[in-house]
């Protein structure tokens, strides 16, 4: 079983994205990339990927997890933040993963020991 949690802020943001893009769910996967090895790849989906793990969370929100990367996503918390940086408002999902050993300098990719 996959132990992944989503904050209320993340759920609200994802539900807005699903409504905006007419999606049926939110998919979380990982890809090999970047200077540290892996990167999160969240996406609004319109068809159900075969073999994905389905989690139903707040207000019947469907989260689809790529089983290939389940071991890297175990225990992750997904949050949504809005930050002011240099006069610009940044809105993004934040992934807090206890399995990460380090992140690259730009914060886009991570490394697992």
RATA-V371216 format. One line per field, one symbol per residue. psi: psi as a letter, one per 30 degrees, with the letter a starting at -180 (. if undefined). burial: 1 if it has 16 or more other ideal C-beta (glycine too) atoms within 10 Angstrom, else 0. A space follows every 10 residues. Layout:
# RATA-V371216
psi->???
burial->???
This chain:
# RATA-V371216
psi->kkikkkleee eeeeeeeeee ghlflkkkak lklaffelkk ikkklflkkk flkkkjakhg kkkkkjfege fffkgkkklk lkkjkhgkkk klkkjjjffk elllefgfll kk.
burial->0101011001 1011100100 0010111111 0001010111 0101100000 0110101000 1111110011 0110010111 0000000000 0010101001 0010000011 000
